[in-house]
Amino acid sequence: MSDDSSLMRLNKFIAQCGVTSRRGADDLVFGGRVAVNGEKADSPGIKVDPARDHVTVDGRPVVLPGSGGDITIMLHKPVEIVTTARDPQGRTTVLDLLPPEIVELRPFPVGRLDYYSEGLLLLTTDGELCHRLTHPKWHLPKVYEVTIRGSVPEKAIRTMQSGMTLKAGDRLAPADAILHPPVAGSQVLEITLIQGLNRQIRRMCEELGLTILRLHRVKQGPMELGNLKRGQWRELTAAELTALKKAVSLA
């Protein structure tokens, strides 16, 4: 836990990051454009820890000048780990899996993997890269291996492939779904998503009467999880980073 001396008012932090003046930061907060650790900020006077908290303006991470060179890493997120910087309930977060020297650079999770899902998660200190990877305009396909209890009816596959409308009214784009042979009372369904709807696969499967035993993300754009073990991380190679930036139209 941070001591009070390390905390800073939110508007001051935004100003020192060079985004705008303190008064301008107040306007950003009151306009609903600022989030702290994924939650919309309701006051410019709340305290943040520059070393631990993740602040975004219009979805783009902001960092203090001189806080270190950019780093982009791949993490194999295990289940029962929260994809945030901090958790009010005291649960383990993805940053708790990283060494202190990496946490000090303030990498920001690129999107989310829910509590009971596992697999590939990118984290980066590059604000523009993070913004593009999470923006619908540059949304990269994500591939998931979903283990289903029992067998998967062909009708469910056809529904996913043709697109479906959830009971809540959300219209889903067609998803590429490949069914693997059944093994020991379960069947793996490989699903490629081109949307970023929250908990999309779980909601799809629930409405199709499918019970998920495991949800595992194995690929995002040109990035593949490979043999990276649960809880382990590694920095992207120069070639991987180049391919990732190219995929979202960054030089």
Backbone torsions as a table, in degrees:
resi	resn	phi	psi	omega
1	MET	NA	141.3	-177.1
2	SER	-79.7	144.0	172.9
3	ASP	-83.7	164.7	-173.8
4	ASP	-60.0	-28.6	-176.2
5	SER	-68.0	-20.7	-178.6
6	SER	-90.7	-6.9	-176.6
7	LEU	-88.1	154.6	-176.9
8	MET	-142.1	142.8	175.4
9	ARG	-59.8	143.8	-176.4
10	LEU	-59.5	-44.7	-178.3
11	ASN	-65.3	-35.1	177.4
12	LYS	-67.3	-42.0	179.3
13	PHE	-60.5	-47.3	-179.8
14	ILE	-60.8	-41.1	179.5
15	ALA	-64.7	-42.7	-178.3
16	GLN	-70.4	-20.9	175.0
17	CYS	-77.2	-6.5	176.6
18	GLY	84.2	15.3	-178.9
19	VAL	-74.7	-45.9	-176.2
20	THR	-168.7	-176.4	175.8
21	SER	-76.9	172.6	177.7
22	ARG	-62.5	-42.2	179.0
23	ARG	-64.3	-39.1	176.5
24	GLY	-64.6	-35.2	177.2
25	ALA	-65.4	-39.3	175.9
26	ASP	-56.8	-45.0	-179.3
27	ASP	-63.6	-37.8	178.7
28	LEU	-63.6	-42.5	-179.8
29	VAL	-65.5	-48.7	-178.5
30	PHE	-66.8	-21.4	177.0
31	GLY	-85.1	2.7	178.0
32	GLY	74.0	21.4	-174.5
33	ARG	-99.8	0.6	-176.9
34	VAL	-116.9	135.7	176.4
35	ALA	-128.9	145.3	176.4
36	VAL	-120.8	118.1	-177.8
37	ASN	54.5	39.1	175.5
38	GLY	85.1	-4.5	179.6
39	GLU	-108.7	134.5	-179.1
40	LYS	-61.5	129.1	179.8
41	ALA	-76.5	138.1	-178.7
42	ASP	-109.3	-2.7	179.7
43	SER	-151.5	137.1	177.2
44	PRO	-73.4	-7.5	-177.4
45	GLY	-96.4	-1.0	179.2
46	ILE	-66.7	152.9	-175.9
47	LYS	-94.5	137.4	176.9
48	VAL	-126.4	154.4	176.3
49	ASP	-102.8	110.0	-177.3
50	PRO	-57.6	-23.9	-177.3
51	ALA	-86.8	-17.6	-174.7
52	ARG	-124.7	-37.9	-174.9
53	ASP	-80.6	149.4	179.9
54	HIS	-113.1	117.0	-176.7
55	VAL	-110.0	134.0	176.5
56	THR	-126.1	146.6	173.3
57	VAL	-121.1	120.3	-175.2
58	ASP	54.5	35.4	177.4
59	GLY	84.9	-4.3	-177.9
60	ARG	-102.3	127.3	177.8
61	PRO	-62.2	142.3	175.7
62	VAL	-119.6	139.2	-177.3
63	VAL	-133.9	155.5	178.2
64	LEU	-70.8	142.0	176.3
65	PRO	-59.0	142.5	177.5
66	GLY	76.9	16.8	-177.6
67	SER	-86.3	8.8	176.3
68	GLY	116.2	160.2	178.6
69	GLY	-70.2	159.9	-178.5
70	ASP	-70.0	145.9	176.9
71	ILE	-139.0	140.7	176.2
72	THR	-128.8	126.7	-175.6
73	ILE	-127.3	158.9	173.8
74	MET	-112.2	131.9	179.2
75	LEU	-121.9	139.4	170.7
76	HIS	-92.7	95.4	-177.2
77	LYS	-71.7	126.4	173.7
78	PRO	-80.3	172.2	173.9
79	VAL	-71.6	162.0	178.3
80	GLU	59.9	36.4	172.8
81	ILE	-126.5	135.2	-176.1
82	VAL	-90.5	134.5	-179.2
83	THR	-89.1	60.6	175.6
84	THR	-143.1	171.8	178.1
85	ALA	-78.1	-36.4	179.3
86	ARG	-137.7	155.8	177.9
87	ASP	-131.9	122.8	-179.3
88	PRO	-59.3	-25.8	-179.3
89	GLN	-87.0	0.4	176.8
90	GLY	77.6	16.4	178.9
91	ARG	-77.2	159.9	178.7
92	THR	-66.7	134.7	178.5
93	THR	-108.3	168.4	-179.6
94	VAL	-62.6	-30.0	179.0
95	LEU	-69.4	-25.2	177.4
96	ASP	-67.4	-15.7	179.5
97	LEU	-87.6	-7.2	-176.6
98	LEU	-102.4	152.2	178.0
99	PRO	-70.2	156.3	-176.5
100	PRO	-54.8	-37.9	-177.1
101	GLU	-66.9	-26.9	175.7
102	ILE	-81.4	-41.5	178.6
103	VAL	-59.0	-36.5	-179.3
104	GLU	-63.2	-23.4	177.7
105	LEU	-78.4	-11.1	176.8
106	ARG	64.1	54.2	174.6
107	PRO	-66.4	145.1	-175.3
108	PHE	-111.7	128.4	178.1
109	PRO	-60.7	133.6	179.2
110	VAL	-90.6	99.5	-176.8
111	GLY	75.7	-162.1	-176.0
112	ARG	-132.1	153.4	161.8
113	LEU	-125.9	127.8	-173.6
114	ASP	-68.1	170.6	-170.1
115	TYR	-54.1	-41.1	-175.5
116	TYR	-98.9	9.7	176.1
117	SER	-102.8	158.8	-178.2
118	GLU	-137.5	172.7	174.4
119	GLY	117.9	-154.7	-170.8
120	LEU	-66.1	125.0	173.8
121	LEU	-137.2	127.7	175.8
122	LEU	-93.9	144.0	172.5
123	LEU	-132.4	141.2	-176.9
124	THR	-149.9	154.6	171.7
125	THR	-98.8	-1.0	-179.3
126	ASP	-85.0	103.6	-174.9
127	GLY	-60.6	-42.2	-178.3
128	GLU	-69.6	-38.7	177.7
129	LEU	-63.4	-44.7	178.7
130	CYS	-60.9	-43.7	-179.4
131	HIS	-59.7	-45.8	-177.1
132	ARG	-70.6	-37.0	-179.5
133	LEU	-67.0	-22.0	-178.9
134	THR	-106.8	-0.1	-178.3
135	HIS	-92.1	135.8	-178.8
136	PRO	-55.3	-29.6	-178.6
137	LYS	-62.1	-35.1	-177.2
138	TRP	-113.5	21.2	-174.0
139	HIS	-57.8	123.7	-179.9
140	LEU	-92.2	144.6	177.1
141	PRO	-59.8	140.6	177.0
142	LYS	-120.7	134.3	-177.0
143	VAL	-109.6	130.7	-179.2
144	TYR	-124.1	140.5	169.6
145	GLU	-101.9	113.7	-174.0
146	VAL	-112.2	115.3	178.4
147	THR	-87.9	122.4	-176.1
148	ILE	-109.8	137.8	175.5
149	ARG	-68.4	134.5	-179.3
150	GLY	74.9	-146.7	-179.8
151	SER	-113.7	157.8	-178.1
152	VAL	-101.8	120.9	179.4
153	PRO	-65.2	146.1	177.8
154	GLU	-60.4	-32.0	179.8
155	LYS	-60.9	-38.7	179.0
156	ALA	-65.2	-39.6	178.0
157	ILE	-62.8	-45.3	-179.1
158	ARG	-63.4	-37.1	179.4
159	THR	-64.4	-44.2	178.1
160	MET	-62.8	-42.9	-175.4
161	GLN	-70.6	-26.3	-179.3
162	SER	-93.9	-8.6	-176.3
163	GLY	92.6	147.7	-177.8
164	MET	-145.6	159.8	176.4
165	THR	-111.8	122.4	-179.5
166	LEU	-73.3	160.6	-179.3
167	LYS	-58.6	-29.6	179.6
168	ALA	-74.9	-7.5	177.9
169	GLY	103.3	-5.3	-179.9
170	ASP	-71.8	126.1	177.5
171	ARG	-90.7	123.7	-176.8
172	LEU	-101.6	137.8	174.6
173	ALA	-70.8	155.8	176.3
174	PRO	-54.9	137.2	179.5
175	ALA	-112.9	136.4	176.4
176	ASP	-73.7	119.7	-177.2
177	ALA	-127.0	123.3	-179.8
178	ILE	-120.1	127.8	-176.9
179	LEU	-98.9	127.8	177.3
180	HIS	-93.5	158.9	179.9
181	PRO	-59.2	145.0	179.6
182	PRO	-66.8	146.6	179.1
183	VAL	-140.2	121.7	172.7
184	ALA	48.6	51.5	174.2
185	GLY	78.7	13.6	178.0
186	SER	-143.8	169.0	-179.1
187	GLN	-145.9	135.9	-179.8
188	VAL	-92.7	129.6	178.7
189	LEU	-114.5	118.4	178.8
190	GLU	-93.2	117.0	-175.0
191	ILE	-118.9	131.0	174.9
192	THR	-109.4	122.3	-179.2
193	LEU	-104.9	141.8	174.6
194	ILE	-116.6	7.8	175.4
195	GLN	-115.2	165.5	178.1
196	GLY	-117.3	33.6	-178.6
197	LEU	-66.9	136.8	-177.6
198	ASN	-60.5	127.6	176.7
199	ARG	54.3	37.3	-172.6
200	GLN	-60.1	-48.4	-177.0
201	ILE	-64.7	-43.0	179.7
202	ARG	-62.8	-39.5	179.7
203	ARG	-70.1	-39.7	176.6
204	MET	-59.7	-51.3	-175.9
205	CYS	-65.3	-38.5	178.9
206	GLU	-59.8	-44.5	-178.2
207	GLU	-73.9	-18.7	177.4
208	LEU	-95.4	4.2	177.7
209	GLY	75.2	24.8	-179.2
210	LEU	-102.5	135.3	179.0
211	THR	-99.9	119.0	-178.5
212	ILE	-84.1	125.9	173.8
213	LEU	-94.8	-31.2	-179.2
214	ARG	-154.9	136.5	176.9
215	LEU	-125.8	115.4	-167.7
216	HIS	-130.5	113.4	177.3
217	ARG	-84.2	126.5	-174.7
218	VAL	-115.4	-12.9	-177.4
219	LYS	-154.3	144.2	172.6
220	GLN	-139.9	111.3	-175.4
221	GLY	57.4	-129.6	-179.7
222	PRO	-83.2	-2.4	-177.3
223	MET	-90.3	129.2	178.1
224	GLU	-119.1	139.3	-178.1
225	LEU	-65.0	-37.4	179.0
226	GLY	62.2	-137.6	-176.3
227	ASN	-98.8	18.2	177.0
228	LEU	-64.2	125.9	-174.3
229	LYS	-81.5	159.3	179.3
230	ARG	-54.3	132.9	177.9
231	GLY	83.9	-8.5	180.0
232	GLN	-93.2	159.0	179.6
233	TRP	-141.4	162.7	173.4
234	ARG	-155.8	153.3	176.0
235	GLU	-77.4	142.9	177.3
236	LEU	-65.3	145.2	174.9
237	THR	-73.0	165.7	179.3
238	ALA	-60.0	-39.8	-180.0
239	ALA	-66.5	-40.8	179.0
240	GLU	-64.9	-42.7	-179.8
241	LEU	-64.7	-39.6	177.3
242	THR	-62.3	-44.2	179.7
243	ALA	-64.6	-39.5	-179.7
244	LEU	-66.1	-45.2	179.0
245	LYS	-65.4	-39.4	178.9
246	LYS	-62.1	-36.0	-178.3
247	ALA	-66.0	-23.5	178.9
248	VAL	-113.6	22.6	173.7
249	SER	62.3	37.2	172.8
250	LEU	-103.8	137.6	-179.3
251	ALA	-62.6	NA	NA
